[in-house]
């Protein structure tokens, strides 16, 4: 029997683009305008930009028309939430790689090319998570998103809870969606997506590379009042029992005055521990921009 050349007939041969950049939006015309300006530095000739609009009634369509040279696909119709919009973009995508964007975050072009280079050099990787920076605008504090060496991140689904994950750093090989599925329609969709992806056998790696700067302000989804409870439900459903019990204890202590009073020393120590994630602007400037050649 003649041996089949898998390189000649693999899934990627049917992808007409390199990267599909997916940008959800709704009634954020000025933020969209800035995001498209930044995208001009990210997008290469064989990439595509897909803007998925949730049915804006502001000047979004005018912004799209003025940027028609960079926007390859645009749809405008009602959606449930930004994740719903992202999923539509995924279904429209033609790229080998999927990169979801948000209109208020910054992505570094050089780092993006390095990350894609890592994916191309490692075709077994389904999802690459890269590091970055989170800036909390209301308190003017920085957090560096990174994972230490030697943890073998991505080997177990529970790694997502023990070591964390950030959707801004994800680059997805589109062919892998056949086993990972698309994003669930909840607030912390990146957590559940990553957990289920590893559980379904996807190869997930963390690349110590500064890919993005995420801006957390009062309009960000992550600061909505319903987020803590939604995260609690996700942890209860997916996390290991030992992790859940500690998380639940701290969650109820923070949301119940009696428990918070009874266990105040523990709650205080946890709050102090959480503050340690913040770093100075100098530490951010010194954060590695080049990949060190290894995975966490």
Protein Blocks (a to p, Z undefined) as FASTA:
>chain_A
ZZddfklmgmklmpcbfbdcddddehilklmmmmmmmmmmmpcfkbccddddehiabfkl
mmmmmmmmmmmbdcddddfblmlmmmmmmmmpcbfbdcdddfkbccdfklmmmmmmmmmm
mmmbmbdcdddddddfklopacdddddehklgokamklmmmnopafklpccdfklmmmno
paddbfklmlmmmmmmmmnopacddddddfbccdddfkbmklpfklmmmmmmmmmmmmcf
klmmmmmmmmmmmmomklmmmmmmmmmmmmmmmmmmpccfklmmmpcfbdehiaZZ
